[in-house]
Amino acid sequence: MVLVACAKVPLTNRKQMNLLSESQLIAMSLTSYNEFLSQNPPVAASDADSRMVKNIGTRISSSVNTYMGQNGFGDRIKGFKWDFNLVDSKEVNAWCMPGGKVVVYSGLLPVTKDEPGLAFVMGHEIAHAVARHGNERMSQMLMAQAGGIALDVALANKPAETKALFMTAYGVGSQVGVMLPFSRMHETEADKLGMIFMAMAGYDPSEAPKVWERMIAINKGPKPPEILSTHPGDKTRIEALRKYVPAAMKYYKKK
């Protein structure tokens, strides 16, 4: 597999290796996204919740475009064509594919409760995409399961398996909870970026910890020790969100 990029993640400046071409992933995203929506028709645009999702998405995507441009990361969202849809599902889930394709499941809305709550989750999921966390995960999985072959070769030789890896890398499918299968490091980066994006879009970032508190309330089952978990522990995460509120508030522009 050819090394495509060794760059820095926005905000944290963590050095990042993406072994896959983002343009390839965006093309793959469009196909997968259209297939998903054909099987899971979006809620009508006239629906109040659907309008809310689209409104939040429009505001956050504008803040993403501004933040990335101002901080020298404009190339990371080159080729993004934002789209936001609500689907009728009991799953507590949301995700963003490369290229800015965002889906929110209706089962998430009772947890987020209002626009600021949903803005944090959507900002978080969008942050995963612009930080190219999915690219990192997809690269790792191809290395582990396909011997490091190039994406186009994997698609030609094992299309179904490669598509499954893609959907897993971007959190599409049955998952319990909003924060999908990224590493603890990825989750922390997405939390911080998501809070900045929501703040710039006019949503109070102090709402972010409250969303996670509500998430804990619906996920009361046994959890592995934090050191063995892919996610930060609940208490650790809430405390980190609270500590980051003052930094995110610097970007807050009430609308």
N, C-alpha and C positions, 0 to 999 in steps of 0.2 A: 504494500500500500504506500502510495506516495504521500509524503508530508505536505499538506496543502497550506497550513498556516500555523504559526506560533505567534500568538498575539496576547494582548492584555485584556482582562475582563473590565468593563466599565465600572467605575467607582473604586473597586478594590485593587485594581492593577495587578491581579494575580496572573502569572504567566499561564497560558492555556494552549494546549495542542489540539487542534481540530484536524483530524485526518481525512475528513470528507469535504468535498466542495459544497459550499452553502448553496450555490445555484442549483446543484443536483438535488439537494434536500428540499429546496423550495419547489422545484418541479414535482418531486415525489409527494410533497405536501399537498399540492393542488389536486393531484389525482386522488389521494387518500381522503382529503377533505370532502371532495365532491361525492365520493363513494359513501362516506359516512352520512352526509346529509341526505343522500338518496334513500338510505335505509332508516334514517332518523329525521324525518321532515321537521324543519324549524317551526317554532310557534309563530303564528301569523304576526306580521309586522304591526297590525292594528292593536294587538294585545298590549296592555299596560306594562307587564313585566318584560315583554320583548322590546318595547320602546325604551325601557329603563336600561336594559343591557346594551342596546345600540348607542344610547346617549352617553353612558359611562365609557363605552369603548371609544367613541369619537373624542371625548375629552382626554382620555388617557393616551390614546395614540398621538394626539397633538402634543401632549407633554413629553412623550417619548421622543418624538421627532425633534422637539426643541432641545431637550437635554442631550441627546446623542450628538446633535449638530454643534451645540455649544462646547462640548467636551472632546471634540475630535474623533467621535465614533460614528459619524454619519454613514460611512461605508458599511457598517454592520446592518443597517436597515435598508440598504440599497436593494431594490427589487421587492420590497414589502408592499403588498396591496391589502390593506386592512379590511377585515370583514368580521362581523360579530353576530352570532346567532344564539338563541335560546332554544333548547330542545326539551321536550316533555319526558322526563325520566326521574325516578325516585332516587337515583344515585346522587350522592353528595360529591359533586365533581365539577371540574372546569379545566380547560387546557388551551394552550396556544401552540400551533404548529409553526414551523419556519414560514416566513412570508406574511405573518400577521393574521393567520386564520384562527379565530377564537370561538370556542363553544362553551356555553354555560348550561349546566343541567338544572332543571327546575327544582330538583331535590336539594340544591344548595341554598336556595333563597330563604327558607325558614331559618337557616343558620346565620347567613349574612344579615338578614332582617331589613336592611335599608341600603340606600345608595352608597354611603361611605363604607359600609361593611363589604359590599360587593365590589366596590372600587379597589379595596385592598387586595382581595382575592384575584381580581382580573389583572391588577397591576403586578402582582406576584407571578402569575402565570406568563404574562407578557415578558416580564423580566427574565424568566427562564429562556425564552426564545431569543431575546436580543443579546443575552449573555452567552448564547450558544451552548447551553448546558446539554441540550438534547444531542447536539453534534458530538460532544465529548462522550456521552453515554453510548450513542450509536457506534462511535469509533471503537470504544472499549468492547462492545458486544460483538462487533464484526471481527475484531482481533481474537477474541476468545472462542467464538463459535464458527467462524468461517476462515480462520487461519490468516486473517489480515489481507484478504483479497479486496480489490477495489469495489466500490459500490455498484458500478455498472455491471461488473462481472458477477457479483453476488445476485443482482437482480435478474441477470440472464440465466444463471445456473440454478438458483434457488429463489424464485420470485416470491412464493408464498412465505417462506421462512424469513426472507429479508424484509418483506412488508410487515410481518409480525414483530420483528426487531424494531422497526421504525415506530410502530404504534406503541410498543412498550416504552421506547425511549422518550416519547412525548406524552406519556400518561393517558393514552386513549384506551378506554376499556373499563372493565369493572374494577373499581378501586374504592376502598373504604376510606373516606376522608378526602379533603381537598388537596393537601400537599402530597404530590405524587412521587413516584420512585426516583428521586434524585438523592445525591449524597448530602450529608449534613452541611458540607461546605457550600454546595450549590443552593441548598435551602436558605442558608444564612445570607448569601449574596442576593438571592431573589427577594427575600424579606426586605432588605435594605433598599434595593432598587425599587421594589414595588411601593414602599412607603414614600420614596421621593416622587415617583410617577403620580401617585394618588394626590400628593400634596400640591404638585405643580398643576394638577387638573382641578384643584379647588376643593379637595376632600381632606378633612382633618385627619392627619396620620395617627393621632392618639386613639383613633377607633381600631387600629390594627390589633393591639393586644386583646381587645374585647372579642374580636372575631375568633381568635384562637381559644379563648376561654370557653366560648360557646361550642367550639369544635370538640374540646375535651369532654364537655358534658354529654355529647352523643357517642363518644368513643370511650366507654368506661371499662372495656375488657382489659385483660392482662397485657402488659407491654414488656418487651425485652429491656434489659438494662441499657442505659443510654450508650454505653461504649460499644454495644453490639447492634445498635439500631442505625438505620440509614438516616434517620431524622434526629434533630436535637430533641432532648427530652422535653416534655410539656412545660415544666417549670423553667427550664433553661431557656426555652424559646420565648416564653412570655416575658421573662425578665429581660432578655436581649431586645425584644420589641419595645418594651418600655424605655430601656436605656437609649434606644436610637430615636425616640420621639423628638427630643430637642434638636437633633441634627436634621431630621426630616422637616421639622417646623420651619426651618430657615427657607425652605422652598414653598411653603404654604401660601397660596394665593386664593383667598376666599372669593367665591363667585356667587 
